[in-house]
Amino acid sequence: ENNISGKVWVSFVIEKDGHLSDINVIRGVGYGLDDEAVRVLKLAPAWKPGIQNGQAVRVRYNLPFNFQIPPSD
């Protein structure tokens, strides 16, 4: 009802086994959108870890979440 939209930047680490850890909001919008972005990442299935010299390694990743909530009529 408030026509809230924006981009939330989230930083996290993809561990060697693919699970996500150290999830932090870098730049938020507020209005509960920051919490929603973190919630979605916590529910995400395992990602593919980084590979360096044939070995799985931890990787820090920054990801934007774009929220655009259409106005209700």
Secondary structure, DSSP 8 states (H G I E B T S, - for coil): ----EEEEEEEEEE-TTS-EEEEEEEE---TTHHHHHHHHHHH------EEETTEEE-EEEEEEEEEE-----
